[in-house]
Amino acid sequence: MESLRIIENWPVTTAAAAVVRADGSTAGYHGPVDHPFPLASVTKPLAAYAALVAYEEGAIELDEPAGPEGSTIRHLLAHTSGLAFDEHRVTGPPGQRRLYSNAGFEVLGDHIAKATGIPFAEYLHQAVFEPLGMASSVLHGSPAKDGVSTVRDLTRFAAELQAPRLLDVRTVAEATAVVHPGLKGVLPGYGHQSPNDWGLGLEIRDGKSPHWTGHTSSPRTFGHFGQSGTFLWVDPDARAACVALTDRAFGPWAVEAWTPFTDAVLAELRS
C-alpha cells in the first residue's frame, strides 16, 4: 500500500506499519516489521484480551468484585473503577466517570494472577501470544504499559480482533460496544470528551473530536494508542485494521501526523 510510505516522513528514527484486512490477509507492510518496539498503552488491549480469555475459561466473571469497593472486572476494563490515572488511589465511586487508569489495569493483572495461579505476564503469553504465534511479544511489567512487540506480531492480533479464534465472537462484540454509556472523561493527549466512550479495554471512536484516528474513520472504529508513539485501530466499516509503531514518544508530531495518515490508508482501501 502506497499510503503506508507516509511513515517515511514522520519525525521519528524508526517506524513500521501494516494494514490487515478483515479476512486476516495483509494489505501491506512498510518499515522494519520485525523490529521490537515498546508498546506503552497499546499493551492494554492485549491485557484485556487475556482477561476475556480468563472469563471464557471460567477463571473470572466480568461482574465479580475487583479493585475499589463496588468495582468489578468490567469497571477496571472500562476505566470506570474510580482509580486514579497512575496511583492506586480512589478518586470517586465506580461507574460515575471515565477516568483513564493505568492503576486499574495493574489491579486487573493482579486479580487474574490470583484467580488463575499464574503470573499475569505468563498468562498473557499462554492465552494470547502463544496461540496467535506472536513469538516476539512479551510483557516486562505493568499490564497497562510494559508490553513489547513488533508490527508483524500485532498484525496477528489485528486479524484476531476482526475474526476471533481465541474468543467467542459475542465476547468480542461485547468488548467493542460501549460500557457505561454517556460518561464524560479525558482522552489522554486529546482532552475532555463528552461522551468518552470505551468498551472492555478498547477505546471506541464514536464522535470524539479531536481524535487520534482519521476524520474519515467510522464511529465504530476501536483500538488504542500508546505514549511511546504507537497505535492499533480496527475500522469494521472499512473491514480493515492498521498498526503503526515508532520509537518517538507521543506528542504534537503524532497529533499532526496520525490523522492524515489514517485518512490516506482508508482512502486507498476504498479505491
Short mmCIF file of the C-alpha atoms (twelve columns), coordinates in Angstrom:
data_MODEL
# 
_entry.id   MODEL 
# 
loop_
_atom_site.group_PDB 
_atom_site.id 
_atom_site.type_symbol 
_atom_site.label_atom_id 
_atom_site.label_alt_id 
_atom_site.label_comp_id 
_atom_site.label_asym_id 
_atom_site.label_seq_id 
_atom_site.Cartn_x 
_atom_site.Cartn_y 
_atom_site.Cartn_z 
_atom_site.pdbx_PDB_model_num 
ATOM 1   C CA . MET A 1   0.000   0.000   0.000  1 
ATOM 2   C CA . GLU A 2   1.445   3.338   -1.087 1 
ATOM 3   C CA . SER A 3   -0.219  5.172   1.812  1 
ATOM 4   C CA . LEU A 4   1.992   3.310   4.289  1 
ATOM 5   C CA . ARG A 5   5.042   5.042   2.814  1 
ATOM 6   C CA . ILE A 6   3.843   8.227   4.556  1 
ATOM 7   C CA . ILE A 7   5.587   6.993   7.714  1 
ATOM 8   C CA . GLU A 8   8.905   7.770   5.997  1 
ATOM 9   C CA . ASN A 9   8.067   11.458  6.520  1 
ATOM 10  C CA . TRP A 10  7.308   11.164  10.219 1 
ATOM 11  C CA . PRO A 11  9.873   12.877  12.511 1 
ATOM 12  C CA . VAL A 12  10.973  9.571   14.059 1 
ATOM 13  C CA . THR A 13  14.101  7.441   13.790 1 
ATOM 14  C CA . THR A 14  12.333  4.132   13.273 1 
ATOM 15  C CA . ALA A 15  8.749   3.379   12.249 1 
ATOM 16  C CA . ALA A 16  6.883   0.391   10.859 1 
ATOM 17  C CA . ALA A 17  3.252   -0.051  9.859  1 
ATOM 18  C CA . ALA A 18  0.851   -2.559  8.361  1 
ATOM 19  C CA . VAL A 19  -2.753  -2.880  7.259  1 
ATOM 20  C CA . VAL A 20  -4.698  -6.100  7.852  1 
ATOM 21  C CA . ARG A 21  -7.953  -6.926  6.086  1 
ATOM 22  C CA . ALA A 22  -10.937 -8.457  7.868  1 
ATOM 23  C CA . ASP A 23  -10.165 -11.837 6.279  1 
ATOM 24  C CA . GLY A 24  -6.757  -11.841 8.000  1 
ATOM 25  C CA . SER A 25  -4.737  -11.117 4.884  1 
ATOM 26  C CA . THR A 26  -2.170  -8.333  4.944  1 
ATOM 27  C CA . ALA A 27  -2.923  -5.454  2.589  1 
ATOM 28  C CA . GLY A 28  0.550   -4.002  3.065  1 
ATOM 29  C CA . TYR A 29  3.647   -3.668  5.243  1 
ATOM 30  C CA . HIS A 30  6.200   -0.881  5.455  1 
ATOM 31  C CA . GLY A 31  9.324   -0.471  7.552  1 
ATOM 32  C CA . PRO A 32  11.129  -2.940  9.824  1 
ATOM 33  C CA . VAL A 33  8.133   -5.081  10.755 1 
ATOM 34  C CA . ASP A 34  10.196  -7.436  12.941 1 
ATOM 35  C CA . HIS A 35  11.754  -4.636  14.998 1 
ATOM 36  C CA . PRO A 36  10.639  -4.783  18.671 1 
ATOM 37  C CA . PHE A 37  9.040   -1.584  19.952 1 
ATOM 38  C CA . PRO A 38  7.825   -0.663  23.446 1 
ATOM 39  C CA . LEU A 39  4.036   -0.528  23.133 1 
ATOM 40  C CA . ALA A 40  3.150   1.695   26.100 1 
ATOM 41  C CA . SER A 41  -0.660  1.656   26.355 1 
ATOM 42  C CA . VAL A 42  -1.150  -0.499  23.266 1 
ATOM 43  C CA . THR A 43  -0.354  -3.136  25.892 1 
ATOM 44  C CA . LYS A 44  -3.859  -2.623  27.332 1 
ATOM 45  C CA . PRO A 45  -5.873  -4.285  24.518 1 
ATOM 46  C CA . LEU A 46  -3.581  -7.313  24.759 1 
ATOM 47  C CA . ALA A 47  -4.037  -7.484  28.524 1 
ATOM 48  C CA . ALA A 48  -7.787  -7.034  28.119 1 
ATOM 49  C CA . TYR A 49  -7.921  -9.877  25.614 1 
ATOM 50  C CA . ALA A 50  -6.177  -12.142 28.110 1 
ATOM 51  C CA . ALA A 51  -8.754  -11.094 30.716 1 
ATOM 52  C CA . LEU A 52  -11.533 -12.082 28.328 1 
ATOM 53  C CA . VAL A 53  -9.875  -15.464 27.770 1 
ATOM 54  C CA . ALA A 54  -9.815  -15.899 31.568 1 
ATOM 55  C CA . TYR A 55  -13.523 -15.013 31.596 1 
ATOM 56  C CA . GLU A 56  -14.368 -17.589 28.919 1 
ATOM 57  C CA . GLU A 57  -12.269 -20.199 30.710 1 
ATOM 58  C CA . GLY A 58  -14.325 -19.597 33.859 1 
ATOM 59  C CA . ALA A 59  -11.437 -18.268 35.955 1 
ATOM 60  C CA . ILE A 60  -13.184 -14.909 36.478 1 
ATOM 61  C CA . GLU A 61  -16.552 -13.252 35.913 1 
ATOM 62  C CA . LEU A 62  -16.809 -9.784  34.410 1 
ATOM 63  C CA . ASP A 63  -19.079 -8.613  37.218 1 
ATOM 64  C CA . GLU A 64  -17.167 -10.068 40.155 1 
ATOM 65  C CA . PRO A 65  -15.674 -7.622  42.664 1 
ATOM 66  C CA . ALA A 66  -12.211 -6.343  41.792 1 
ATOM 67  C CA . GLY A 67  -10.420 -3.156  42.776 1 
ATOM 68  C CA . PRO A 68  -12.052 -0.454  44.933 1 
ATOM 69  C CA . GLU A 69  -15.243 -1.124  46.879 1 
ATOM 70  C CA . GLY A 70  -18.150 -1.537  44.455 1 
ATOM 71  C CA . SER A 71  -15.857 -2.008  41.461 1 
ATOM 72  C CA . THR A 72  -15.787 -5.072  39.194 1 
ATOM 73  C CA . ILE A 73  -13.614 -6.544  36.457 1 
ATOM 74  C CA . ARG A 74  -15.902 -4.766  33.980 1 
ATOM 75  C CA . HIS A 75  -15.241 -1.412  35.680 1 
ATOM 76  C CA . LEU A 76  -11.475 -1.964  35.568 1 
ATOM 77  C CA . LEU A 77  -11.550 -2.832  31.859 1 
ATOM 78  C CA . ALA A 78  -13.758 0.159   31.021 1 
ATOM 79  C CA . HIS A 79  -11.786 2.740   33.055 1 
ATOM 80  C CA . THR A 80  -14.730 3.345   35.380 1 
ATOM 81  C CA . SER A 81  -13.424 1.815   38.627 1 
ATOM 82  C CA . GLY A 82  -12.709 5.199   40.212 1 
ATOM 83  C CA . LEU A 83  -8.977  4.516   40.487 1 
ATOM 84  C CA . ALA A 84  -6.611  7.377   39.683 1 
ATOM 85  C CA . PHE A 85  -4.540  7.542   36.498 1 
ATOM 86  C CA . ASP A 86  -1.204  6.256   37.789 1 
ATOM 87  C CA . GLU A 87  -1.813  5.810   41.513 1 
ATOM 88  C CA . HIS A 88  -3.612  3.135   43.495 1 
ATOM 89  C CA . ARG A 89  -5.837  5.858   44.943 1 
ATOM 90  C CA . VAL A 90  -9.623  6.042   44.715 1 
ATOM 91  C CA . THR A 91  -10.941 9.310   43.277 1 
ATOM 92  C CA . GLY A 92  -14.653 8.545   43.191 1 
ATOM 93  C CA . PRO A 93  -17.328 5.844   43.136 1 
ATOM 94  C CA . PRO A 94  -17.282 3.219   40.357 1 
ATOM 95  C CA . GLY A 95  -19.325 3.815   37.229 1 
ATOM 96  C CA . GLN A 96  -19.621 7.584   37.627 1 
ATOM 97  C CA . ARG A 97  -16.799 8.903   35.422 1 
ATOM 98  C CA . ARG A 98  -14.438 7.648   32.721 1 
ATOM 99  C CA . LEU A 99  -11.102 8.082   34.463 1 
ATOM 100 C CA . TYR A 100 -8.358  6.516   32.347 1 
ATOM 101 C CA . SER A 101 -6.321  4.417   34.758 1 
ATOM 102 C CA . ASN A 102 -3.054  2.526   34.444 1 
ATOM 103 C CA . ALA A 103 -3.548  1.540   38.075 1 
ATOM 104 C CA . GLY A 104 -6.816  -0.144  37.145 1 
ATOM 105 C CA . PHE A 105 -5.066  -2.438  34.678 1 
ATOM 106 C CA . GLU A 106 -2.409  -3.275  37.254 1 
ATOM 107 C CA . VAL A 107 -5.140  -4.262  39.728 1 
ATOM 108 C CA . LEU A 108 -6.740  -6.291  36.929 1 
ATOM 109 C CA . GLY A 109 -3.478  -8.145  36.251 1 
ATOM 110 C CA . ASP A 110 -3.000  -8.935  39.935 1 
ATOM 111 C CA . HIS A 111 -6.592  -10.158 40.219 1 
ATOM 112 C CA . ILE A 112 -6.237  -12.519 37.246 1 
ATOM 113 C CA . ALA A 113 -2.893  -13.815 38.542 1 
ATOM 114 C CA . LYS A 114 -4.531  -14.712 41.852 1 
ATOM 115 C CA . ALA A 115 -7.576  -16.260 40.168 1 
ATOM 116 C CA . THR A 116 -5.518  -18.425 37.795 1 
ATOM 117 C CA . GLY A 117 -2.444  -19.074 39.934 1 
ATOM 118 C CA . ILE A 118 -0.298  -17.894 37.010 1 
ATOM 119 C CA . PRO A 119 1.748   -14.640 36.928 1 
ATOM 120 C CA . PHE A 120 -0.094  -12.281 34.597 1 
ATOM 121 C CA . ALA A 121 2.787   -11.930 32.127 1 
ATOM 122 C CA . GLU A 122 2.872   -15.698 31.736 1 
ATOM 123 C CA . TYR A 123 -0.921  -15.899 31.494 1 
ATOM 124 C CA . LEU A 124 -0.871  -13.304 28.687 1 
ATOM 125 C CA . HIS A 125 1.783   -15.358 26.921 1 
ATOM 126 C CA . GLN A 126 -0.210  -18.592 27.225 1 
ATOM 127 C CA . ALA A 127 -3.621  -17.063 26.484 1 
ATOM 128 C CA . VAL A 128 -2.801  -14.671 23.635 1 
ATOM 129 C CA . PHE A 129 0.800   -14.542 22.402 1 
ATOM 130 C CA . GLU A 130 1.469   -18.258 22.035 1 
ATOM 131 C CA . PRO A 131 -1.791  -19.314 20.319 1 
ATOM 132 C CA . LEU A 132 -1.600  -16.374 17.895 1 
ATOM 133 C CA . GLY A 133 2.052   -17.054 17.048 1 
ATOM 134 C CA . MET A 134 3.210   -13.712 18.490 1 
ATOM 135 C CA . ALA A 135 6.691   -15.064 19.197 1 
ATOM 136 C CA . SER A 136 8.354   -11.648 19.534 1 
ATOM 137 C CA . SER A 137 5.854   -10.244 22.051 1 
ATOM 138 C CA . VAL A 138 6.444   -10.077 25.799 1 
ATOM 139 C CA . LEU A 139 5.154   -8.282  28.884 1 
ATOM 140 C CA . HIS A 140 8.009   -6.976  31.046 1 
ATOM 141 C CA . GLY A 141 5.998   -5.423  33.874 1 
ATOM 142 C CA . SER A 142 2.750   -3.479  34.114 1 
ATOM 143 C CA . PRO A 143 -0.248  -4.847  32.162 1 
ATOM 144 C CA . ALA A 144 -1.066  -1.195  31.485 1 
ATOM 145 C CA . LYS A 145 2.068   -0.199  29.605 1 
ATOM 146 C CA . ASP A 146 5.039   -2.565  29.604 1 
ATOM 147 C CA . GLY A 147 4.439   -4.719  26.540 1 
ATOM 148 C CA . VAL A 148 6.978   -5.052  23.724 1 
ATOM 149 C CA . SER A 149 6.010   -6.294  20.277 1 
ATOM 150 C CA . THR A 150 6.532   -5.986  16.537 1 
ATOM 151 C CA . VAL A 151 4.294   -4.910  13.696 1 
ATOM 152 C CA . ARG A 152 4.327   -8.470  12.336 1 
ATOM 153 C CA . ASP A 153 3.092   -9.842  15.670 1 
ATOM 154 C CA . LEU A 154 0.429   -7.168  16.034 1 
ATOM 155 C CA . THR A 155 -0.947  -7.936  12.581 1 
ATOM 156 C CA . ARG A 156 -1.841  -11.341 14.020 1 
ATOM 157 C CA . PHE A 157 -3.664  -9.672  16.905 1 
ATOM 158 C CA . ALA A 158 -5.384  -7.256  14.497 1 
ATOM 159 C CA . ALA A 159 -6.597  -10.249 12.487 1 
ATOM 160 C CA . GLU A 160 -7.868  -11.893 15.696 1 
ATOM 161 C CA . LEU A 161 -9.842  -8.780  16.635 1 
ATOM 162 C CA . GLN A 162 -11.616 -8.887  13.266 1 
ATOM 163 C CA . ALA A 163 -12.206 -12.658 13.079 1 
ATOM 164 C CA . PRO A 164 -11.832 -14.136 16.578 1 
ATOM 165 C CA . ARG A 165 -10.445 -17.608 17.069 1 
ATOM 166 C CA . LEU A 166 -9.459  -17.407 20.733 1 
ATOM 167 C CA . LEU A 167 -12.753 -15.918 21.904 1 
ATOM 168 C CA . ASP A 168 -16.417 -16.299 21.063 1 
ATOM 169 C CA . VAL A 169 -17.417 -13.614 18.573 1 
ATOM 170 C CA . ARG A 170 -20.111 -12.476 21.029 1 
ATOM 171 C CA . THR A 171 -17.462 -11.755 23.670 1 
ATOM 172 C CA . VAL A 172 -15.507 -9.595  21.230 1 
ATOM 173 C CA . ALA A 173 -18.731 -7.815  20.231 1 
ATOM 174 C CA . GLU A 174 -19.318 -7.018  23.904 1 
ATOM 175 C CA . ALA A 175 -15.749 -5.774  24.286 1 
ATOM 176 C CA . THR A 176 -16.166 -3.397  21.339 1 
ATOM 177 C CA . ALA A 177 -19.542 -1.997  22.471 1 
ATOM 178 C CA . VAL A 178 -19.812 0.961   24.832 1 
ATOM 179 C CA . VAL A 179 -19.654 0.059   28.523 1 
ATOM 180 C CA . HIS A 180 -21.409 2.551   30.837 1 
ATOM 181 C CA . PRO A 181 -22.639 4.865   28.040 1 
ATOM 182 C CA . GLY A 182 -22.668 8.622   28.394 1 
ATOM 183 C CA . LEU A 183 -19.748 9.028   30.780 1 
ATOM 184 C CA . LYS A 184 -17.512 12.052  30.330 1 
ATOM 185 C CA . GLY A 185 -13.755 11.962  30.717 1 
ATOM 186 C CA . VAL A 186 -10.357 12.968  29.392 1 
ATOM 187 C CA . LEU A 187 -8.799  11.086  26.482 1 
ATOM 188 C CA . PRO A 188 -5.058  11.406  27.213 1 
ATOM 189 C CA . GLY A 189 -3.411  13.709  24.695 1 
ATOM 190 C CA . TYR A 190 -6.740  14.799  23.176 1 
ATOM 191 C CA . GLY A 191 -8.535  16.483  26.049 1 
ATOM 192 C CA . HIS A 192 -12.026 16.300  27.506 1 
ATOM 193 C CA . GLN A 193 -14.541 14.193  25.599 1 
ATOM 194 C CA . SER A 194 -18.280 14.030  26.177 1 
ATOM 195 C CA . PRO A 195 -19.044 11.224  25.991 1 
ATOM 196 C CA . ASN A 196 -15.703 9.453   26.356 1 
ATOM 197 C CA . ASP A 197 -16.775 6.023   25.156 1 
ATOM 198 C CA . TRP A 198 -14.877 2.796   25.848 1 
ATOM 199 C CA . GLY A 199 -15.541 -0.891  25.600 1 
ATOM 200 C CA . LEU A 200 -13.644 -3.545  27.561 1 
ATOM 201 C CA . GLY A 201 -10.023 -2.471  27.237 1 
ATOM 202 C CA . LEU A 202 -10.635 -0.892  23.850 1 
ATOM 203 C CA . GLU A 203 -11.367 2.748   23.117 1 
ATOM 204 C CA . ILE A 204 -14.334 3.372   20.815 1 
ATOM 205 C CA . ARG A 205 -14.119 6.326   18.476 1 
ATOM 206 C CA . ASP A 206 -17.805 7.283   18.170 1 
ATOM 207 C CA . GLY A 207 -17.982 11.053  17.614 1 
ATOM 208 C CA . LYS A 208 -14.879 12.097  19.533 1 
ATOM 209 C CA . SER A 209 -13.090 15.193  18.322 1 
ATOM 210 C CA . PRO A 210 -10.179 15.690  18.298 1 
ATOM 211 C CA . HIS A 211 -9.075  12.094  17.950 1 
ATOM 212 C CA . TRP A 212 -6.011  10.050  17.028 1 
ATOM 213 C CA . THR A 213 -7.755  8.137   14.196 1 
ATOM 214 C CA . GLY A 214 -8.868  9.713   10.914 1 
ATOM 215 C CA . HIS A 215 -11.505 12.264  10.073 1 
ATOM 216 C CA . THR A 216 -12.977 9.556   7.834  1 
ATOM 217 C CA . SER A 217 -12.738 6.744   10.401 1 
ATOM 218 C CA . SER A 218 -16.140 5.254   11.124 1 
ATOM 219 C CA . PRO A 219 -17.730 5.824   14.552 1 
ATOM 220 C CA . ARG A 220 -17.441 2.048   15.121 1 
ATOM 221 C CA . THR A 221 -13.631 2.225   14.955 1 
ATOM 222 C CA . PHE A 222 -11.954 0.855   18.065 1 
ATOM 223 C CA . GLY A 223 -8.399  0.366   19.280 1 
ATOM 224 C CA . HIS A 224 -5.736  2.081   21.358 1 
ATOM 225 C CA . PHE A 225 -2.713  4.329   21.103 1 
ATOM 226 C CA . GLY A 226 0.359   4.480   23.309 1 
ATOM 227 C CA . GLN A 227 2.574   7.211   24.692 1 
ATOM 228 C CA . SER A 228 5.574   5.534   23.032 1 
ATOM 229 C CA . GLY A 229 4.242   6.676   19.641 1 
ATOM 230 C CA . THR A 230 2.239   3.552   18.809 1 
ATOM 231 C CA . PHE A 231 -1.300  2.730   17.742 1 
ATOM 232 C CA . LEU A 232 -3.611  -0.022  16.578 1 
ATOM 233 C CA . TRP A 233 -7.085  0.615   15.197 1 
ATOM 234 C CA . VAL A 234 -9.786  -1.586  13.708 1 
ATOM 235 C CA . ASP A 235 -12.437 0.013   11.477 1 
ATOM 236 C CA . PRO A 236 -15.260 -2.508  10.991 1 
ATOM 237 C CA . ASP A 237 -16.850 -0.394  8.246  1 
ATOM 238 C CA . ALA A 238 -13.581 -0.345  6.283  1 
ATOM 239 C CA . ARG A 239 -13.140 -4.065  7.019  1 
ATOM 240 C CA . ALA A 240 -9.533  -3.417  7.949  1 
ATOM 241 C CA . ALA A 241 -7.128  -2.700  10.779 1 
ATOM 242 C CA . CYS A 242 -3.913  -0.708  10.957 1 
ATOM 243 C CA . VAL A 243 -0.855  -0.964  13.210 1 
ATOM 244 C CA . ALA A 244 1.873   1.679   13.447 1 
ATOM 245 C CA . LEU A 245 4.832   1.532   15.836 1 
ATOM 246 C CA . THR A 246 7.560   4.147   16.300 1 
ATOM 247 C CA . ASP A 247 10.460  4.935   18.601 1 
ATOM 248 C CA . ARG A 248 9.410   8.511   19.438 1 
ATOM 249 C CA . ALA A 249 7.177   9.413   22.358 1 
ATOM 250 C CA . PHE A 250 3.687   10.659  21.564 1 
ATOM 251 C CA . GLY A 251 3.444   14.440  21.222 1 
ATOM 252 C CA . PRO A 252 2.353   17.202  18.853 1 
ATOM 253 C CA . TRP A 253 4.107   15.420  15.971 1 
ATOM 254 C CA . ALA A 254 1.744   12.447  16.372 1 
ATOM 255 C CA . VAL A 255 -1.355  14.620  16.664 1 
ATOM 256 C CA . GLU A 256 -0.364  16.219  13.341 1 
ATOM 257 C CA . ALA A 257 0.752   13.030  11.579 1 
ATOM 258 C CA . TRP A 258 -1.596  10.233  12.572 1 
ATOM 259 C CA . THR A 259 -4.953  11.572  11.361 1 
ATOM 260 C CA . PRO A 260 -3.905  12.328  7.748  1 
ATOM 261 C CA . PHE A 261 -2.064  9.006   7.661  1 
ATOM 262 C CA . THR A 262 -5.200  7.095   8.677  1 
ATOM 263 C CA . ASP A 263 -7.310  9.064   6.193  1 
ATOM 264 C CA . ALA A 264 -4.836  8.175   3.428  1 
ATOM 265 C CA . VAL A 265 -4.952  4.476   4.398  1 
ATOM 266 C CA . LEU A 266 -8.750  4.480   4.390  1 
ATOM 267 C CA . ALA A 267 -8.881  6.281   1.042  1 
ATOM 268 C CA . GLU A 268 -6.556  3.716   -0.518 1 
ATOM 269 C CA . LEU A 269 -8.646  0.863   0.904  1 
ATOM 270 C CA . ARG A 270 -11.787 2.397   -0.608 1 
ATOM 271 C CA . SER A 271 -10.133 2.748   -4.001 1 
# 
